[in-house]
């Protein structure tokens, strides 16, 4: 079906743009509004806990905001699901979200791209069937040199607004379009995105919006300086990073991939972040929907519509007594600072009673090793003495444990 669908789209890749041009109602009285969402990660689990109820709770708020604000466009910048093959329950949850949005804001164009967690071919199925119903679900980037990035055009009192819908791209996916290095290897992510976007005939006089799911860097920033969340997939060496200067051709860039809300270039190029915390590293973050209002060329205003989770993700640090005093139903990571031994079974039972959604229990190190530069004659010391020279203040029980470990290792080696 995916191959058939792409085949149908090829002849209209550029000429079909006008088919999606629509005039926004009442545009003489207000600016064009759009909602910016991304990284829904429907079906994600937090320490094994099912988050579908939490996600549905947040999605209901998004639907309510759509009914209140009546946006002209709703963009979801990738990672609809947490897995390439989502569960039936995850698909049903996504269906309820889209159905709710279409009912709450029937005039809105809904624009969706795939992210690196999604199955691009699966999202691309029925692409041409959904477009007449104001739903643009784009799973695949251009596949051949004669195809362009999918474009949807809306019109208001100030003229056209062109939306460029670019799903997650790997260099290997578009090498037939952007080419390869001299030695035949794939281009870098940075070169690939610059070439792919650079080939588009973007009208500088019109208002242009990019919807993309990539790792864009603020101009002048290094990939290592960007705080990444535990729920993100981080490539070795950050090879997927792309310089943010490629976004300068657009009036607004609705970005997905980074789970923490982040600006790449002022308010115009930004990641909205996940609508719900997907990891403990996101504890304390205020999640929300970015509301973008486009006026005349050069006029872009943004604000955040806050989302309240069913359960907060929290990190509680303190002694057992201090932590137990904060009992709640939130998703909690507990870090105990007690300097005395605790009854492990009793401690766990008491914490699980106080926190029915307890995620994990951590203990701060009771004693930190005092590492100092030392010069020892290793050959002159037996293994026990050598280890003891690096570990200070061992008590009788710890010395016995160390001897047992050394003896076990020596037995194995023998």
C-alpha positions as CSV (number, residue, x, y, z in Angstrom):
1,X,0.0,0.0,0.0
2,X,2.8,2.4,0.8
3,X,4.4,1.8,-2.6
4,X,1.1,2.2,-4.3
5,X,0.4,5.4,-2.4
6,X,3.8,6.9,-3.3
7,X,3.1,6.1,-6.9
8,X,-0.1,8.0,-6.9
9,X,1.6,11.0,-5.4
10,X,4.5,11.3,-7.8
11,X,2.8,13.0,-10.7
12,X,1.2,15.6,-8.3
13,X,4.2,16.1,-6.1
14,X,4.6,19.7,-7.2
15,X,1.5,20.5,-9.3
16,X,-0.9,19.3,-6.5
17,X,0.0,22.1,-4.1
18,X,-2.9,24.3,-5.2
19,X,-5.3,21.4,-4.3
20,X,-4.6,22.0,-0.6
21,X,-4.9,25.8,-0.7
22,X,-7.8,26.9,1.4
23,X,-9.0,30.3,2.6
24,X,-9.2,30.6,6.4
25,X,-12.6,31.9,7.6
26,X,-12.9,35.3,9.2
27,X,-9.3,36.1,8.4
28,X,-10.0,39.7,7.9
29,X,-10.6,40.0,11.7
30,X,-7.8,37.9,13.2
31,X,-4.3,36.4,12.6
32,X,-3.8,32.9,11.5
33,X,-3.4,30.6,14.5
34,X,-1.6,27.3,14.6
35,X,-1.0,24.7,17.3
36,X,2.5,23.2,17.5
37,X,2.7,19.8,19.1
38,X,5.2,17.0,18.8
39,X,6.6,13.8,20.4
40,X,3.4,12.3,21.7
41,X,5.1,9.0,22.2
42,X,1.7,7.2,22.6
43,X,2.3,3.8,24.2
44,X,5.4,4.9,26.1
45,X,6.0,3.3,29.5
46,X,7.7,4.8,32.5
47,X,9.6,2.3,34.6
48,X,7.2,-0.3,33.2
49,X,4.1,1.7,34.0
50,X,1.5,2.2,31.3
51,X,1.0,5.9,30.5
52,X,-2.0,5.6,28.2
53,X,-4.4,7.0,30.8
54,X,-2.0,9.9,31.5
55,X,-1.7,10.6,27.8
56,X,-5.4,10.5,27.2
57,X,-5.8,13.0,30.2
58,X,-3.4,15.4,28.5
59,X,-4.9,14.9,25.1
60,X,-8.4,15.9,26.4
61,X,-6.9,19.2,27.5
62,X,-5.4,19.7,24.0
63,X,-8.8,19.1,22.5
64,X,-10.4,21.6,24.9
65,X,-7.8,24.2,23.9
66,X,-8.6,23.5,20.2
67,X,-12.3,24.2,20.9
68,X,-11.4,27.4,22.8
69,X,-8.8,28.8,20.4
70,X,-10.1,27.5,17.0
71,X,-6.7,27.2,15.4
72,X,-6.5,27.2,11.6
73,X,-3.8,24.6,11.6
74,X,-2.6,21.9,14.0
75,X,0.8,20.5,13.4
76,X,2.3,17.4,15.1
77,X,6.0,17.3,14.4
78,X,6.7,13.6,14.6
79,X,7.0,10.7,17.1
80,X,3.3,10.0,17.3
81,X,4.0,6.6,18.8
82,X,6.8,5.3,21.0
83,X,7.3,2.2,18.8
84,X,7.3,1.6,15.1
85,X,4.6,-1.0,15.6
86,X,2.3,0.4,18.2
87,X,-0.2,-1.5,20.2
88,X,-3.9,-1.5,19.3
89,X,-4.5,0.5,22.4
90,X,-2.0,3.1,21.3
91,X,-3.6,3.4,17.9
92,X,-7.0,3.8,19.5
93,X,-5.7,6.6,21.7
94,X,-4.3,8.4,18.7
95,X,-7.6,7.9,16.8
96,X,-9.5,9.5,19.7
97,X,-7.1,12.5,19.7
98,X,-7.5,13.2,16.0
99,X,-11.2,12.6,16.1
100,X,-11.5,15.0,19.0
101,X,-9.4,17.7,17.3
102,X,-11.5,17.5,14.1
103,X,-14.7,17.8,16.1
104,X,-13.4,20.6,18.3
105,X,-11.9,22.7,15.4
106,X,-13.6,21.4,12.2
107,X,-12.0,24.2,10.0
108,X,-8.4,23.3,11.1
109,X,-5.9,21.6,8.8
110,X,-4.2,18.8,10.7
111,X,-0.6,18.3,9.5
112,X,1.4,15.3,10.8
113,X,4.8,14.0,10.0
114,X,6.6,10.9,11.1
115,X,9.5,10.9,13.6
116,X,12.4,8.6,14.2
117,X,10.2,6.4,16.5
118,X,7.5,6.0,13.9
119,X,7.2,3.6,11.0
120,X,7.4,6.0,8.1
121,X,5.8,3.6,5.5
122,X,2.9,2.9,7.8
123,X,2.2,6.5,8.4
124,X,2.4,7.2,4.7
125,X,-0.4,4.8,3.9
126,X,-3.7,6.6,2.8
127,X,-1.8,9.9,2.5
128,X,-3.7,10.9,-0.6
129,X,-7.0,9.6,0.8
130,X,-6.8,11.7,4.0
131,X,-5.7,15.0,2.3
132,X,-9.2,16.0,1.1
133,X,-10.4,15.6,4.7
134,X,-7.9,18.2,6.0
135,X,-5.6,15.6,7.4
136,X,-2.1,15.5,6.0
137,X,-0.2,12.6,7.5
138,X,3.2,12.5,5.8
139,X,5.4,9.5,6.6
140,X,8.1,9.7,3.9
141,X,10.2,12.5,2.6
142,X,10.7,13.0,-1.2
143,X,11.8,9.7,-2.8
144,X,12.9,10.8,-6.3
145,X,14.5,14.0,-7.8
146,X,11.1,15.1,-9.3
147,X,9.4,15.1,-5.9
148,X,9.4,18.1,-3.5
149,X,8.8,18.3,0.2
150,X,5.0,18.0,0.8
151,X,3.5,21.5,0.9
152,X,0.2,22.7,2.2
153,X,-0.9,26.3,1.6
154,X,-3.4,28.2,3.6
155,X,-4.5,31.8,2.9
156,X,-5.7,34.7,5.1
157,X,-6.0,38.5,4.8
158,X,-2.2,38.8,4.5
159,X,-1.8,36.2,1.7
160,X,-0.5,32.7,1.6
161,X,1.1,30.7,4.3
162,X,3.1,27.7,2.9
163,X,3.7,24.8,5.3
164,X,6.5,22.4,4.4
165,X,6.0,19.0,5.9
166,X,9.4,17.2,6.2
167,X,9.3,13.9,8.1
168,X,12.4,12.5,9.9
169,X,15.2,12.0,7.4
170,X,18.3,9.8,7.4
171,X,20.9,10.5,4.7
172,X,20.4,7.0,3.2
173,X,16.7,7.8,2.7
174,X,17.3,10.7,0.3
175,X,20.7,10.0,-1.3
176,X,19.0,9.6,-4.7
177,X,18.0,13.3,-4.3
178,X,20.9,14.9,-2.5
179,X,23.7,12.7,-3.7
180,X,26.7,11.2,-1.8
181,X,30.2,12.1,-0.9
182,X,33.0,11.8,-3.5
183,X,33.9,8.3,-2.2
184,X,30.2,7.2,-2.5
185,X,29.4,7.3,1.2
186,X,26.2,9.0,2.5
187,X,26.4,12.7,3.2
188,X,26.3,13.8,6.8
189,X,22.9,14.7,8.4
190,X,23.9,18.4,8.2
191,X,24.8,18.3,4.5
192,X,21.7,16.2,3.7
193,X,19.2,18.6,5.3
194,X,20.9,21.7,3.9
195,X,20.8,20.2,0.4
196,X,17.2,18.8,0.7
197,X,15.8,22.1,2.0
198,X,18.0,24.2,-0.3
199,X,16.4,22.6,-3.4
200,X,13.0,24.0,-2.5
201,X,11.7,27.0,-4.4
202,X,10.7,28.9,-1.2
203,X,9.1,32.3,-1.9
204,X,10.8,34.8,0.4
205,X,8.0,37.3,0.1
206,X,5.4,34.8,1.4
207,X,5.1,33.4,4.9
208,X,6.7,30.0,5.2
209,X,6.5,27.4,8.0
210,X,8.7,24.3,8.3
211,X,7.4,21.2,10.2
212,X,10.4,19.0,10.8
213,X,11.7,16.2,13.2
214,X,15.5,16.5,13.4
215,X,18.2,17.6,15.8
216,X,18.7,21.2,14.9
217,X,21.4,23.2,16.8
218,X,21.1,26.9,17.7
219,X,23.6,28.9,15.6
220,X,27.0,28.8,17.3
221,X,26.1,26.0,19.8
222,X,27.7,22.6,20.0
223,X,25.7,19.3,20.2
224,X,27.3,18.5,23.5
225,X,26.0,21.7,25.0
226,X,22.3,20.7,24.4
227,X,20.6,19.0,27.4
228,X,19.1,15.8,26.2
229,X,16.4,13.8,28.1
230,X,16.7,10.1,29.1
231,X,13.7,9.3,26.9
232,X,15.4,10.5,23.7
233,X,17.5,8.4,21.3
234,X,20.9,10.0,21.2
235,X,23.3,9.0,18.4
236,X,27.0,8.3,19.2
237,X,28.9,11.5,18.6
238,X,25.7,13.4,17.9
239,X,26.2,12.6,14.2
240,X,22.5,13.5,13.5
241,X,22.9,17.2,14.5
242,X,22.1,19.9,11.9
243,X,23.1,23.5,11.9
244,X,20.2,25.8,12.7
245,X,21.0,28.3,10.0
246,X,19.1,26.1,7.5
247,X,15.9,27.3,9.2
248,X,16.5,31.0,8.4
249,X,14.4,30.7,5.2
250,X,11.3,30.2,7.2
251,X,9.1,32.5,9.3
252,X,8.5,29.7,11.8
253,X,9.9,26.2,12.4
254,X,7.7,23.8,14.3
255,X,10.3,21.3,15.4
256,X,10.1,17.8,17.0
257,X,12.6,15.4,18.4
258,X,14.0,17.2,21.5
259,X,11.8,16.4,24.5
260,X,12.5,19.5,26.6
261,X,11.0,22.7,25.3
262,X,13.8,24.6,23.6
263,X,14.4,27.5,21.3
264,X,16.7,27.1,18.3
265,X,16.5,30.7,17.2
266,X,14.4,33.1,19.3
267,X,10.7,32.3,19.4
268,X,10.5,31.5,15.7
269,X,12.3,28.3,15.6
270,X,11.5,26.0,18.6
271,X,10.9,22.6,20.0
272,X,7.6,22.4,21.9
273,X,8.8,19.3,23.8
274,X,6.6,16.3,24.9
275,X,3.1,17.0,26.1
276,X,3.7,14.6,28.9
277,X,7.0,13.7,30.8
278,X,8.3,10.4,29.4
279,X,11.3,10.1,31.8
280,X,12.5,11.1,35.2
281,X,14.9,13.6,33.6
282,X,11.8,15.6,32.6
283,X,10.7,16.1,36.2
284,X,9.5,19.6,36.9
285,X,9.2,20.7,33.3
286,X,6.1,22.7,32.4
287,X,4.6,21.0,29.3
288,X,2.3,22.8,26.9
289,X,1.0,23.5,23.4
290,X,2.8,26.3,21.5
291,X,0.2,28.6,20.1
292,X,1.6,30.5,17.1
293,X,-0.1,33.5,15.6
294,X,1.1,34.7,12.1
295,X,0.3,38.2,11.1
296,X,1.8,40.0,8.1
297,X,5.2,38.9,6.8
298,X,7.7,39.2,9.7
299,X,5.0,39.2,12.4
300,X,5.1,36.0,14.5
301,X,3.8,35.8,18.1
302,X,4.0,32.7,20.3
303,X,2.6,31.7,23.7
304,X,2.3,28.4,25.6
305,X,-1.0,26.9,26.6
306,X,0.0,24.9,29.8
307,X,-0.9,21.2,30.2
308,X,-1.5,19.7,33.6
309,X,-0.6,16.0,34.0
310,X,-2.7,13.4,35.7
311,X,0.4,12.5,37.7
312,X,3.4,14.7,38.1
313,X,6.9,13.2,37.6
314,X,8.8,14.1,40.8
315,X,12.2,13.5,42.4
316,X,12.0,13.6,46.2
317,X,15.3,13.8,48.1
318,X,15.7,13.5,51.9
319,X,15.7,11.2,54.8
320,X,13.1,8.4,55.0
321,X,11.1,10.4,57.5
322,X,11.2,13.6,55.4
323,X,10.2,11.8,52.2
324,X,7.3,9.9,53.8
325,X,5.9,13.2,54.9
326,X,5.4,14.1,51.2
327,X,3.1,11.1,50.4
328,X,1.3,11.5,47.1
329,X,0.0,9.6,44.0
330,X,2.5,11.2,41.6
331,X,5.2,9.2,39.7
332,X,8.1,9.5,42.2
333,X,11.8,8.7,42.3
334,X,13.0,8.7,45.9
335,X,16.6,9.5,46.8
336,X,17.3,8.7,50.5
337,X,20.0,10.6,52.3
338,X,19.9,8.6,55.6
339,X,23.4,8.1,57.0
340,X,22.3,5.1,59.1
341,X,21.4,1.6,57.9
342,X,17.7,1.1,57.2
343,X,15.6,-2.1,57.3
344,X,15.4,-2.6,53.5
345,X,12.1,-4.6,53.6
346,X,10.4,-2.1,56.0
347,X,11.7,0.9,54.0
348,X,10.4,-0.4,50.7
349,X,7.0,-1.3,52.2
350,X,6.6,2.1,53.8
351,X,7.6,3.9,50.6
352,X,5.3,1.9,48.4
353,X,2.4,2.6,50.8
354,X,3.1,6.3,50.8
355,X,3.7,6.4,47.0
356,X,1.5,4.0,45.1
357,X,3.1,5.1,41.8
358,X,6.7,4.8,43.1
359,X,9.2,4.5,40.3
360,X,12.5,3.8,42.0
361,X,14.4,4.1,45.3
362,X,18.0,5.3,45.3
363,X,20.4,5.6,48.2
364,X,23.0,8.3,48.4
365,X,26.5,6.9,48.9
366,X,27.0,6.7,52.7
367,X,30.7,7.2,52.4
368,X,32.7,8.4,49.5
369,X,36.2,7.1,48.8
370,X,38.9,9.7,49.3
371,X,41.0,9.2,46.2
372,X,44.5,10.6,46.5
373,X,47.5,10.4,44.2
374,X,49.7,7.6,45.7
375,X,52.9,6.0,44.8
376,X,53.1,2.3,45.8
377,X,55.4,-0.6,45.0
378,X,52.7,-2.9,43.6
379,X,55.2,-5.8,43.3
380,X,56.1,-5.6,46.9
381,X,52.5,-5.9,48.2
382,X,50.1,-8.8,48.2
383,X,46.6,-8.2,46.6
384,X,44.9,-7.5,49.9
385,X,47.5,-4.9,51.0
386,X,47.5,-3.4,47.5
387,X,43.7,-2.9,47.6
388,X,43.8,-1.7,51.2
389,X,46.3,1.1,50.2
390,X,43.6,2.6,47.9
391,X,40.7,2.1,50.3
392,X,40.9,4.0,53.6
393,X,39.3,3.3,56.9
394,X,38.0,-0.2,56.2
395,X,36.3,-1.7,59.2
396,X,36.6,-5.4,60.3
397,X,33.5,-6.5,58.2
398,X,34.7,-4.7,55.1
399,X,38.2,-6.2,55.5
400,X,36.7,-9.7,55.7
401,X,34.6,-9.0,52.6
402,X,37.6,-7.7,50.7
403,X,39.6,-10.9,51.6
404,X,36.7,-13.0,50.5
405,X,36.5,-11.3,47.1
406,X,40.3,-11.6,46.5
407,X,40.3,-15.2,47.5
408,X,37.4,-16.0,45.1
409,X,39.2,-14.3,42.2
410,X,42.5,-16.1,43.0
411,X,40.6,-19.5,43.1
412,X,39.0,-18.8,39.7
413,X,42.4,-17.8,38.2
414,X,44.0,-21.0,39.6
